[in-house]
Amino acid sequence: MAIKVRDYEVRLTRTKEERKQVRQLRYDVFCLEEGAYATEEQKNLGEEYDAYDTYADYMAVFHNNKVVGTYRIIDRNGADKMGGFYTECEYNISKIKKVKGNIAEMSRACVNKEYRDNGLVMRLLWAGLGEYVVKRKVAILFGVPSWVGSKPAESAQAISYLYYNKLSPFHLRATVLTDKLEDGVDPRMTKMNILPKAFVDEEEAKKQMTPLIKGYLRLGATFGRGVFIDKSFGTYDVFVMVQTKNIDKNYQKHFGGSETAFSELGVNEGPLHTLGKIIKSPFIGVAKALKSFGEFFLHEDAKDMEYVEQKTEEQTDK
């Protein structure tokens, strides 16, 4: 199913050509703009990809038949086929992988630079992600949002704030894998408590956060322990996790009819089983739940929203 707002559309890619457009956008953003390492093959193709793209889903925003924003999503089924998640190159997520039900990794989020002042593109990506969660019955979303650069101290306020205020519960907490750091990276740079707690200013911390990390926080996200410095990609990363039961109260009220609609959701109790009940109870089936997702994320643009049935996607070898 696709979500349309005027001449914009968000959905999973359907063809090899659309998937190629996604990888081309990623190359433009990550390699050309941000300086991430690219192989000669990637340079010749003008595409950014890795082995994890083989079984990944591409969520994409289209404008005039052009991909202008994208997310890569890998759920448990895709990860099983590939032998793991991309995130496991940086973090130990063994606790999360023990959770019953589906889990999904979000990565490679980017927006065409000509559309970054247009908040609709990012909101459409969130709406598409919401639909994905419902249809794939995802209990936990996770990923590694980044800052461009190689010095976490430049974001000391933001990273320290996350450490003191937003760490994931211990039984689900991911931890950085210092043995995966590239040569020359000091493991001490992975520590998140860069500043003493008394020195952390929330307002300053929020200013240092990327729009993506702020978006995760609005959904009630928590964060793993440790910063990963990715030299080849030119970024330093943190681990983020969103549990269904911890989604922001305003969202719960909109989606479930009350601020405590998800209060009974618990990982050990099978959150998607309960989520299924919530979807069927306040609404008449999944369709209204999906409509509510779109309205929540799209705000004033929801009046122009429409759902369109989607065809089966073709996968490619990259």
Disulfide bonds with the S-S distance in Angstrom:
none
